[in-house]
Amino acid sequence: GIPGHHHVKPSSCTAREHPPASTHSNMGSGKPRGIQSARKLRTNRRVNRWADLDYKKAHLGTWLKANPFGAASHAKGIVLEKLGIEAKQPNSAIRKCVRVQLIKNGKRIA
């Protein structure tokens, strides 16, 4: 060989040349990873958010249907009858109320 150069066997690799593989592995994590996985991650998140009951309640929009006022704070209506609702025990009173039919959707409320 060349004087001053010692031949190194290929099998004698030290830890300095090849650092050990990372202890954390992504195998079996079940989510797509990579540079083009954003759409899949986004759509999966969008689908699975509906399993969260609080998210579903906030975003389904059924509260608008259930509320006779819709999204409004006030509404106009026609008085159908006057009512005297008696208070529950231990109170004793007759609460003056009216049954009203709303103009905007025809729902009847007391």
Secondary structure as UniProt FT lines:
FT   TURN            3..4
FT   TURN            10..11
FT   TURN            15..17
FT   TURN            27..28
FT   TURN            35..36
FT   HELIX           38..48
FT   HELIX           49..51
FT   HELIX           53..59
FT   HELIX           62..66
FT   TURN            68..71
FT   STRAND          77..86
FT   TURN            89..90
FT   STRAND          94..102
FT   TURN            103..105
FT   STRAND          108..109
//
